[in-house]
Amino acid sequence: MKILFTKTAFVLLAVSAVVSSCSKQHETSQKTGIAYNDKTNGGYVRFRQTHPSPGPGLVPIEGGTFVMGGSADQDVAYDYNNVRRRVTVPSFYMDETEVSNQDWLDYLHWTAITFPNDRELYYDALPDTLVWRKPLSYNEPYVDNYLRHPAFQDYPVVGVTWDQAQDYCQWRTDRTNENILRETGRMVAWKDLNGGKNGGGAAGTTTAAAGGGNGAAQPFNTDIYLNGQMKGPGVDGKKMMPDLSPNAQAGTGKGGKPVRPVRMEDGILKQGYRLPSEAEWEYAALALAGNTQFENIDDGKMYPWNGLGVRSAKSKTRGLILANFKRGAGDNAGVGGYLNDKADITAPVRSYAPNDFGLYNMAGNVNEWVADTYRQTSFEEFDDFNPFRGNEYSNKRMADPSKGLYAKDKYGRPIKDPAKANRKLKYSELLAQQGQRADSTNATAATPANAVPANGNAANANALLATKNSGKAFNPDLRGEKDTVNLALYGNTTLVNNRSKVYKGGSWNDMAYWLNPATRRFMDQDESSAEVGFRCAMTLVGAPEIYPNGKPHYGVKKAKAFKSK
């Protein structure tokens, strides 16, 4: 049973998130009675509640509980690396298809026109097409043609490292949000950008005229924009949001009315694209929601489709292979005249039937990177809600903490540093940390793992060097960021380290065993392969239920309005 995505599943995004200040009846605060959206009383704002639609290319995945690793019926590699564990995955969005060659060429094109003189940036963004080259196989035509020839434009991009996939996710987030703002008039429209010259400013560069910008043209960045560091002449559009604050200055609105950039609270911008977690990927691939009635799963799955076989049982497609994989040694395509899966290497990203979530090629075609760092025993340790291994927390570096301005790199992106604590710092601590950041960073980089701090006493030195059975030197740091690891044997006695990232799903060159969503393998984050691609995901904010029609619900009561006497 395929679940259909309906327009009624979401509340349409409002054209304006703020209720007009001209309204006679204002909504009031439930706790103070102060009217919202009234510029006469200080301009307190209550934004329209929305359940935003997914970003371009994504479909909604309604979360729930499932047995991670439960679809595997054997462990042919004897890895013992995915023992069954019941977990809960929150609702999220996921790409309908794998990222294609055309999608990646868009990324390369933007890079070339935005930074035409930065050969290093463009070179680093290029996939490694040499992954097709084999010493005993004539794959040289794919080296030159697979990425760029239009015949392959709808095929999944390969030769992409985990790091490159992460960079693409950030780029896609910024381009999507920039397009929303320009198309809706919250920023200068595409056709008016740079005065309509040079193709209307197709690269999307703007001038950071306010908020600590250096006045030079820089690409749009979501974090920098939301922090108020991209605004002013050449940036502001004709349909900016009304600013009700009594501190607002006259703006570019009609009659000089105060206006402001879009905020996160407006619900207009999309959450960031990212790689899915391993749990999200496995849950989405199984799509057990298609076999669920009244909270009961009627039938489990071994693949993204029902049944134990790999051929279609439907009358119109009976006998056809359901995914692109290697049927046997030396059999990548089948017999000439009747190819079994209609592909010899990869296939277009919309090939074969989608699963019950509407996702294509969640088995076969290419393996897909996920966000997790690989450990054999992850299942023994991770949380049972939204499990994920690999959190490396970071904070945006402040250029001026007193003004709340982010430091930017030469590409206009916020510079991020490892987080030092798992709590909000006191303001005095924030100022002190930012002031000492450069010195502490240099000291950390230059200090050997087992060195005794020069300014530490003997007791502190002993505590720092006191090692546990794990080989980790102890340091009482809330997050563990300061803890050091003895690197003498780390990565030498095992191939697994913090750079080992998980990929899943099976590929055009894999046997059917790897099509099972529970199987997992790993590769270094800087390595790539002709059998590995990726797709993006996005966090869903708000209520988790996506398909509420026809289901019982408790009503949500509205608060009583307060009336001043």
Summary of the structure (lengths in Angstrom):
residues: 565
radius of gyration: 26.5
end to end distance: 57.7
largest distance: 88.1
contacts: 1586
relative contact order: 0.16
helix: 24%
strand: 16%
